[in-house]
């Protein structure tokens, strides 16, 4: 993905040329066609749907009822979106996907914690 410099011009990508070339070659190789079709479909879904919300009530459900899945499903869905968008942006260099990737990275950075509720210490225990 090319980035804009302070003068509005385009700079070279931060990714080494060989890495991008290898990814682009894999995207056109027959043996990887199903993988790239899945990645591109997931990236399209991420562009249209945006990041799934992470709600406090689902976060708290593990402590209250032992329910992990209510929080873990959208949490891991975000990570799948992140992987799909990152790879497709590097290969396809589409501005709409780059914008969705930026929004998703912002959302992940804004999460209360990157730890899953089941992996946090019990309430009241020393950390």
N, C-alpha and C positions, 0 to 999 in steps of 0.2 A: 504494500500500500504506500503510495507516495504521500508525502506530507507537504503542507504549504509552509514556505518560509515567511519571514516578517514582511517581505516586499510583495507577497501574493503569488510569487512564482512557485514552481514545483521543485522539490528536492528529491533526491534519490531515496529509495526505501532504506529503512534501517536493517532490513534483512539481507544477509549475504546473498549475492547473486546465485551461488551454487545451490543454496537451500531453496530459494524460490524456483529455480530451474528444475530441481528434482521434484518439488511438489507439483509444478505444472506438468512435468512429464508423466507423473503418476496419474494426474487428472485426465490424461488423454490415452493412457494405456488400457487396453481391453480388459486385462485381468483385474484392474481396479475400478472399472466402470460401475459395478453395482455399489461399491463403497462411495464413490463420488456422487452418484445419483442420490443416495441416501443423505449424504452431507448437504448437498444443494437443496434437497427438499426440506431438511431440517432448518437450514438457514432461511429459506423462504418463509417457513412457518414462524421462525423467530422474528423476522422482519414484520410480518403481519400481526402477530399476537403480542409481541413485546415480552418482557420478563414476567413470569408468574409472580403474583404477590406472596410475600412471606408474612403471615399474620401472627400476632401475639397469641391468639387463642390456640392456634395449632402448635406454637412453640411451647406453650404452657401445658398442653395436653399430655406430654410425656410425664411430667411431674404429677399431674392430677390423676391420670388413668393408665399411664404406661403406653400411650399411643405414640408410636414413632412416625408412622407413615404420613400422617396429616401434614407434618412439617417437612419430612424428608422428600416427599414426592416433588413439591415445587422447588425445593433447595437443589436437588440433583437435576431437575429439568433445566434450571438456570445454567448449571455447569455443562450440560449437554448442548444447550444453545450457544454457550461461550465457545466450546470446542468447534462446533460446526461453523459458526460465524468467523472465528479466527482463521480457520483453514480456507474457507471459501473466499474471504477477503484477500488473503495472500495470493490466491490463484486467479480469481476472477476480477478483483479490484473494482467492485461495484460500489458506488457512493452510498446507495441505500443500505447495503449491508454494512458498510463501514460506520454509518450513522447508528444503526441498530447495535453494532458491536460496542461503540462508544457508550451508548445508553446502558447497555447491559453491564459493562465494566463499572460504570457509575453506580448502578443498582447494587452490584456485588460489594463494592467498596462501602456502600451505605448500609449494609446489613448490620444488625445489632451485634452479632458475633459470627465468626466463620466456623465456630464449633457447633456440632449438632447437639441438641438438648440432652440426648442420652450420654454424651461424652463430657458434660459439664459436672463439676463436683456437686454433691447434694447441697441443698440450701442449708446455710448455717455452718458448713464445714470450713475449716481453714483452707486457704488456697495456697 
